[in-house]
């Protein structure tokens, strides 16, 4: 069996062949990683509600309030603020550059300190009721918090004013507590723990394609090896090996061991890349995922080669399956950017499951259905090889 494994390794591992395949994989990796370099920001930007803001209050306090909104992660994830003058609101909304507009009146921040009502003006499109409801609900929520601050400050002022205290000290305390309560209002998101549910992690494009691309490429590489099995079957090479005393079981195992080693050699540059850029545990999970993908596709193509008989039929079906699988699993376009229906298909693919596992989003048990398919295909292949 050892001699048969080495024979298969010598047949598969040819320097020129390996170099060509590695160069193709590396070229695709850099092309896709650079092409979708800013996909995270573009996706987040496409989901935001763009709001035009005309801040007519030039006070320091007003600027601090606006900057607080712009720099707050929870607010910035949902809204994008653009500085636009009030006279341009309607044109910008009609042009589709903004979804809504807010005008902050002069003296707005100072009015908060003195418990006066100077409401902001909100302009929105009637054609986007959902976005309007989100914006109105957010501003309304902050408004209610501000009213709560007003009530607390008003009660505090009544207590302070009822005592004989220096007027300047009273005013300083009023402003101090007002500021504290207002910023407690603006930072109210800090009192909640943010947990997100996602189908796949939002990582940078290089890390993403170092995971998503290899699993799809394995499908194409394994397809080529299956052509040899058809050729050997046509030339009765498998029968000759059996006549020499080597059972079918050992032949099949030898083929898969040789193919696993071949796969590891091909993806060695990406394994080294991940060892440099991520931790050892993540790299180990990536290697396990590569091995699982290699075994799965080798089993699948061997099974189909028995059914289809000819290399041309296997080529057409194999390339079709591999391309569709690459598309729906996010190996070409990042999964997060795919159409909802395509995502629905991709969630059931091996490549997507392996990507999630390699990203440490699921355990090895999540791959259990695919392990069962591998075992089933293995025993079917043994029976079909004995009949061949």
Secondary structure, DSSP 8 states (H G I E B T S, - for coil): -HHHHHHHHHHH--HHHHHHHHHHHHHHHHHHHHHTTTHHHHHHHHHSEEEEEEE---SHHHHHHHHHHHH-HHHHTTEEEEE--GGGHHHHHHTTS-SEEEEE-TTHHHHHHTT-----EEEE-TT-HHHHHHHHHHHHHHHHHHHHHHHHHHHHHHHHHTS---HHHHHHHHHHHHHHHHHHHHTGGGGS------SS----HHHHHHHHHHHHHHHHHHHHHHHHHHHHHHTTHHHHHHHTT--HHHHHHHHHHHHHHHHHHHTHHHHHHHHHHS-HHHHHHHHHHHHHHHHHHHHHHHHHHHHH-SHHHHHHHHHHHHHHHHHHTTSSS-GGGS-HHHHHHHTTSHHHHHHHHHTTSS-GGGGHHHHHHHHHHHHHHHHHHHH-
